[in-house]
Amino acid sequence: MICNERQYKITVKQIDNLLDALKKLDVGGEPEWLAAAQANALKSQIADLQSQVIEYDLIKQGKIRYSECTDLSHLPKVLIQARIGKGLSQKDLAEKLGMTMQQIQRYEASNYMGASLARLIEISNILEVSVKEVWGGENESGDSIFVWENDSFIDWKSFPIKEMIQRGWVSPKNEQTPVQLVKEYFTNAAGAQYVTALHRKKFHGGNKPNEYALLAWQARVLDKARQEHENGLVSDFELNDSWLKELVHLSVEDDSPRKAKEYLAAKGIALVVEKHLQGTYLDGAAMLLETSNPVVALTLRHDRLDNFWFVLFHELGHVFRHLFNSLSMDFFDETNDESGSEDDIEKEADLFALNALIPESDWDDCLSKFSMTKEAVEIDAKSLGVHPSIVAGRIRKERNNYTLLNDSIGRGEVRILFDE
């Protein structure tokens, strides 16, 4: 784990050195199996270090929150991450405690093994870390990463049980308490592996979500995706995005969102539509089944074709850029029309979506972005081989004006296709 800026810079340098070693690897002078083993070993080291760098960046931005960490064995790691998340250096913390920076370095290097209980309490108070509470940086947005060490840290009674019953996800049983009912549902639908420290949930949006509503919704999505896979409706997946242009061109066809679902299933990706739960503010998500099939989930909270295609491709950006890296994250997104993302991961997914839907070189030649009329949008859309809503949505996003081209965005044309 990276604890300070010096370690951060050293780790970044190590990544550069390993990437350089990977490029220079002589595959001709070694047996094929040995060369492959050497390459895989380097890639593994690079992925691990990149994960540490990204995690450190996210903690510094105040976007990682730990919930209900009741096991004191995890306290040292939480204290280190809380310090980073609050923007305090080891020197800053030392000054607050009236200690030397070297002592804090020794504490953190040894996971606080030499610290007394009184000292741990003092440090916890300064960093505002307490058992059964949530800690994090001063983050006014909803950007967060939720982590549970294992399913024993889950407060099952906090699930939205009434709404889950109303939607028919679970059925009350006389011999089971609501807590037992919810735990059985989640374990069967999602699996305990979705609430471990190795399976984090990254939420991006302007509102702070209810983490238990998020878990319940994810369980429902995974359950539906698993059923489709078991019924043979979803093929094997290959990490290859060369077919995305064909998917974009489907947008011009009638019933295109449903055809997109069928097309993605043939490529090994389950597209699930599930209305969001109260308190989740969700528009889309990307996650993995235990079969390693990606699952893209949409809530259709905004019933517009332009939103359908952008959110779909944003989540596909997570699939092809982030879902299979060493961060082991699920991605949950609340799209915010009126503001761009300052999160590098979300920026990358946004850029992926924009360029996949309309390549930048083609967009440069479009006249509709200047004239901004329905007629110009339709001409450019025909030339690009995409639905006019995609062109109109791009204009609205770039202009940051969501009153433009209201008659070109396909309002009210999506939910009806999925029986919403």
C-alpha positions in Angstrom: 0.0 0.0 0.0 1.2 3.5 -0.9 1.4 5.7 2.2 3.0 9.0 1.0 4.0 11.1 -2.0 7.6 9.7 -1.9 6.3 6.1 -2.2 3.8 7.3 -4.9 6.6 8.7 -7.0 8.8 5.6 -6.5 5.9 3.4 -7.5 5.2 5.4 -10.7 8.9 5.1 -11.6 8.7 1.3 -10.9 5.8 1.1 -13.3 7.7 3.0 -16.0 10.7 0.7 -15.6 8.6 -2.5 -15.7 6.7 -1.2 -18.8 10.1 -0.5 -20.5 11.3 -4.0 -19.5 8.2 -5.5 -21.0 8.8 -3.7 -24.3 12.4 -4.9 -24.4 11.6 -8.5 -23.5 13.4 -10.7 -26.0 10.8 -13.3 -27.0 13.0 -14.7 -29.8 15.9 -15.9 -27.6 13.8 -17.9 -25.1 11.4 -20.9 -25.4 7.9 -19.7 -26.1 6.6 -21.0 -22.7 9.4 -19.2 -20.8 8.9 -15.9 -22.7 5.2 -16.0 -22.0 5.8 -16.7 -18.3 8.2 -13.8 -18.1 5.8 -11.5 -19.9 2.9 -12.5 -17.6 5.0 -12.0 -14.5 5.8 -8.5 -15.6 2.2 -7.7 -16.5 1.1 -9.0 -13.1 3.6 -6.7 -11.3 2.5 -3.7 -13.4 -1.2 -4.3 -12.8 -0.6 -4.6 -9.0 1.4 -1.3 -8.9 -1.1 0.5 -11.1 -3.8 -0.6 -8.8 -2.0 0.9 -5.8 -1.4 4.2 -7.7 -5.0 4.5 -8.7 -6.2 3.6 -5.2 -3.9 6.3 -3.7 -5.2 8.9 -6.1 -8.8 8.0 -5.3 -8.2 8.2 -1.6 -6.5 11.6 -1.9 -9.6 12.8 -3.8 -11.8 11.7 -0.9 -13.6 9.1 -3.1 -13.1 6.0 -1.0 -15.3 5.3 2.0 -15.1 2.4 4.3 -18.4 1.3 5.8 -19.0 -0.4 9.2 -15.4 -1.7 9.6 -15.9 -3.3 13.0 -12.9 -5.6 13.0 -10.0 -3.8 14.8 -7.5 -5.8 12.7 -8.4 -3.6 9.8 -7.9 -0.4 11.8 -4.3 0.3 10.8 -5.1 0.3 7.1 -8.2 2.5 7.7 -6.1 5.0 9.7 -3.6 5.3 6.9 -6.3 5.7 4.2 -8.2 8.2 6.4 -5.1 10.3 6.8 -4.5 10.3 3.0 -8.2 11.0 2.3 -8.1 14.0 4.6 -5.2 15.4 2.7 -2.8 15.1 5.6 0.9 14.1 5.1 2.7 12.0 7.7 4.4 15.2 8.8 1.0 16.9 9.2 -0.3 14.1 11.4 2.9 14.1 13.4 2.6 17.8 14.2 -1.0 17.3 15.4 0.2 14.6 17.7 3.3 16.4 18.9 5.5 13.7 17.5 8.2 13.3 14.9 7.4 12.4 11.3 9.7 9.4 11.6 7.5 7.9 14.4 4.4 8.1 12.2 6.4 6.5 9.4 7.4 3.7 11.7 3.8 3.3 12.9 2.4 3.0 9.4 5.3 0.8 8.1 4.5 -1.7 11.0 0.7 -1.4 10.7 0.7 0.4 14.1 2.0 -2.7 15.9 4.0 -0.6 18.3 1.3 2.0 19.1 -0.5 1.9 22.4 -4.3 1.8 22.7 -4.3 5.4 24.0 -2.3 6.5 20.9 -4.6 4.6 18.5 -7.6 6.4 20.1 -5.9 9.7 19.9 -5.0 9.2 16.2 -8.5 7.9 15.5 -10.1 11.0 17.0 -7.9 13.3 14.9 -8.7 11.5 11.7 -12.4 11.2 12.7 -12.4 7.4 12.4 -14.7 5.4 14.6 -16.2 2.0 14.7 -19.5 1.6 12.8 -19.1 5.0 11.2 -18.3 6.0 7.6 -15.1 7.9 7.0 -13.9 9.7 3.9 -12.6 13.0 2.6 -14.6 16.1 2.4 -16.6 15.0 -0.6 -19.7 17.0 -1.4 -20.6 14.9 -4.5 -21.8 11.3 -4.5 -18.4 10.0 -5.8 -17.5 7.1 -3.5 -16.0 3.7 -3.4 -17.8 1.3 -1.0 -15.9 -1.6 0.5 -17.0 -4.3 3.0 -14.3 -6.6 4.3 -16.8 -9.5 4.1 -20.5 -10.2 4.4 -20.3 -10.2 8.2 -20.0 -6.4 8.0 -23.3 -6.1 6.2 -26.3 -4.7 8.1 -28.9 -6.8 6.5 -31.8 -5.0 8.2 -30.8 -1.8 6.3 -31.8 -3.3 2.9 -35.0 -1.8 1.3 -37.0 -4.9 2.2 -40.4 -3.3 1.7 -39.6 -2.1 -1.8 -38.0 -5.5 -2.7 -41.2 -7.3 -1.6 -43.4 -4.8 -3.6 -41.4 -5.5 -6.7 -41.7 -9.2 -6.2 -38.0 -9.8 -5.7 -38.6 -11.6 -2.5 -41.6 -13.3 -0.9 -42.3 -13.2 2.8 -42.1 -16.5 4.6 -43.6 -17.2 8.0 -40.5 -19.0 9.3 -38.0 -16.3 8.2 -37.3 -12.9 9.6 -36.9 -10.0 7.1 -33.2 -10.1 7.8 -33.0 -13.8 7.0 -35.1 -13.3 3.9 -32.8 -10.5 2.6 -29.6 -12.3 3.4 -30.8 -15.5 1.6 -31.9 -13.4 -1.4 -28.6 -11.6 -1.7 -26.5 -14.7 -1.2 -28.5 -16.6 -3.9 -28.8 -13.7 -6.3 -25.4 -12.1 -6.1 -23.2 -14.2 -3.9 -21.0 -13.3 -0.9 -18.1 -12.5 -3.2 -19.8 -9.2 -4.1 -19.3 -7.9 -0.6 -15.6 -8.6 0.0 -12.6 -6.2 0.1 -11.6 -7.5 -3.3 -14.8 -6.4 -4.9 -15.3 -2.7 -4.5 -18.2 -0.6 -5.8 -17.3 2.7 -7.4 -20.3 5.1 -7.5 -20.0 8.3 -9.6 -22.7 11.0 -9.5 -23.9 14.2 -7.9 -25.9 12.5 -5.1 -24.8 10.3 -2.3 -26.4 6.9 -2.8 -27.9 4.5 -0.3 -25.3 1.8 -0.3 -27.8 -1.0 0.7 -30.2 0.0 -2.0 -27.2 -0.2 -4.3 -26.4 -3.7 -3.1 -30.1 -4.8 -3.5 -30.3 -3.5 -7.0 -27.1 -5.1 -8.0 -28.3 -8.5 -6.7 -31.4 -8.2 -8.8 -29.4 -7.3 -11.9 -27.0 -10.2 -11.4 -29.8 -12.6 -10.9 -31.5 -11.6 -14.2 -28.2 -11.7 -16.1 -27.4 -15.1 -14.6 -30.8 -16.5 -15.7 -30.2 -15.2 -19.2 -26.8 -16.9 -19.3 -28.0 -20.2 -17.9 -30.8 -20.2 -20.5 -28.2 -19.9 -23.3 -29.1 -16.4 -24.3 -25.6 -14.9 -23.6 -22.6 -16.2 -25.5 -19.0 -16.5 -24.3 -17.2 -13.1 -24.0 -14.0 -12.1 -25.6 -12.2 -8.8 -24.6 -12.3 -7.3 -28.1 -14.2 -4.2 -29.0 -13.7 -4.3 -32.8 -17.4 -4.8 -33.4 -18.6 -1.6 -31.6 -19.2 0.3 -34.9 -21.7 -2.4 -35.9 -23.6 -1.8 -32.6 -23.7 1.9 -33.2 -25.2 1.4 -36.7 -28.0 -0.6 -35.1 -29.3 2.7 -33.7 -30.9 3.6 -37.0 -33.2 0.6 -37.0 -36.7 0.3 -35.5 -36.7 -1.2 -32.0 -32.9 -0.5 -31.8 -32.5 -0.7 -28.0 -33.9 -4.3 -28.0 -31.8 -5.2 -31.0 -28.8 -3.8 -29.1 -29.6 -6.1 -26.2 -29.7 -9.1 -28.6 -26.5 -8.0 -30.3 -24.6 -7.6 -27.1 -25.8 -11.0 -25.8 -24.3 -12.6 -29.0 -21.0 -10.9 -28.0 -21.1 -12.2 -24.5 -22.4 -9.1 -22.7 -25.7 -9.3 -20.8 -27.7 -6.0 -21.0 -30.2 -5.8 -18.2 -32.8 -3.2 -17.7 -33.9 -2.7 -14.1 -35.6 0.4 -12.6 -33.5 2.0 -9.9 -34.3 1.7 -6.3 -35.1 4.8 -4.2 -31.9 6.4 -3.0 -29.6 5.0 -5.7 -29.9 7.8 -8.4 -28.6 5.3 -10.9 -28.6 5.5 -14.7 -26.2 2.7 -15.5 -23.7 0.2 -14.2 -21.0 -2.3 -15.3 -20.1 -5.5 -13.4 -19.1 -9.1 -13.9 -20.9 -12.4 -13.5 -18.9 -15.2 -11.9 -18.7 -16.6 -15.5 -16.6 -13.6 -16.4 -19.4 -12.3 -18.7 -19.7 -8.5 -18.4 -23.1 -7.2 -17.3 -24.3 -3.7 -18.4 -27.3 -2.5 -16.5 -29.5 0.4 -17.3 -32.3 2.0 -15.3 -33.8 4.1 -18.1 -34.3 6.8 -15.5 -34.3 9.3 -18.4 -36.5 7.8 -21.1 -34.7 9.2 -24.1 -32.8 7.5 -27.0 -29.8 9.9 -26.7 -29.5 9.0 -23.1 -29.9 5.2 -23.8 -27.0 5.2 -26.3 -24.7 7.4 -24.3 -25.1 5.6 -21.0 -24.8 2.2 -22.8 -21.5 3.2 -24.4 -20.2 4.8 -21.2 -20.7 1.5 -19.4 -19.1 -0.4 -22.3 -16.2 2.0 -21.8 -15.9 0.6 -18.2 -16.2 -2.9 -19.6 -13.3 -2.5 -22.1 -11.1 -0.1 -20.1 -11.6 -0.9 -16.5 -13.7 -3.9 -15.6 -10.9 -6.5 -16.1 -8.0 -4.6 -14.5 -6.6 -5.3 -11.0 -8.9 -2.8 -9.2 -11.7 -5.4 -9.1 -14.4 -2.8 -9.1 -18.1 -2.7 -10.1 -19.0 0.7 -11.6 -22.3 2.5 -10.8 -23.1 5.8 -12.6 -25.5 8.6 -12.2 -25.2 10.7 -15.4 -25.3 14.4 -14.8 -26.2 16.2 -18.0 -25.1 19.6 -16.7 -21.6 18.9 -15.5 -18.6 17.0 -16.7 -16.7 14.6 -14.6 -13.4 15.4 -12.9 -12.8 11.7 -12.2 -10.1 10.3 -14.6 -11.8 6.9 -14.8 -15.2 8.5 -15.7 -13.5 10.9 -18.1 -12.0 7.9 -19.9 -15.4 6.2 -20.1 -17.1 9.4 -21.4 -14.4 9.8 -24.1 -14.8 6.1 -25.0 -18.6 6.7 -25.4 -18.3 9.9 -27.4 -15.6 8.5 -29.8 -17.4 5.1 -30.3 -20.7 6.8 -31.1 -19.2 9.5 -33.4 -15.4 9.4 -34.1 -13.8 12.7 -33.5 -12.6 13.0 -37.1 -16.2 12.5 -38.3 -17.6 14.9 -35.8 -15.2 17.7 -37.0 -17.0 17.5 -40.4 -20.5 17.8 -39.0 -22.3 21.0 -39.8 -25.2 20.5 -37.3 -23.0 21.3 -34.4 -22.9 24.9 -35.7 -26.4 25.3 -37.2 -28.1 23.2 -34.5 -31.3 22.6 -36.5 -33.4 19.4 -36.7 -32.8 19.3 -40.5 -29.0 19.6 -40.1 -29.0 16.9 -37.4 -30.9 14.5 -39.7 -28.5 15.1 -42.6 -25.4 14.5 -40.4 -27.0 11.5 -38.8 -27.7 9.9 -42.2 -24.1 10.6 -43.3 -22.7 9.0 -40.1 -25.1 6.0 -40.2 -26.4 6.7 -36.7 -29.8 7.7 -35.2 -30.4 11.5 -35.1 -30.7 11.3 -31.3 -27.0 10.5 -31.0 -26.0 13.6 -33.0 -28.5 15.8 -31.0 -27.3 14.4 -27.7 -23.6 15.2 -28.6 -24.6 18.8 -29.5 -26.5 19.2 -26.2 -23.6 17.8 -24.2 -20.9 19.9 -25.9 -23.0 23.1 -25.7 -24.1 22.3 -22.1 -27.6 23.3 -23.2 -30.2 20.7 -22.6 -33.0 22.8 -24.1 -31.7 22.3 -27.6 -33.2 19.9 -30.2 -35.8 18.5 -27.8 -37.7 17.0 -30.8 -34.6 15.0 -31.9 -33.6 13.1 -28.8 -36.2 10.3 -28.9 -38.1 11.2 -25.8 -40.4 8.5 -24.5 -39.1 5.9 -27.0 -37.1 3.5 -24.8 -39.0 2.3 -21.7 -41.9 1.0 -23.8 -39.6 -1.4 -25.5 -38.6 -3.1 -22.2 -42.1 -3.1 -20.7 -41.1 -0.4 -18.2 
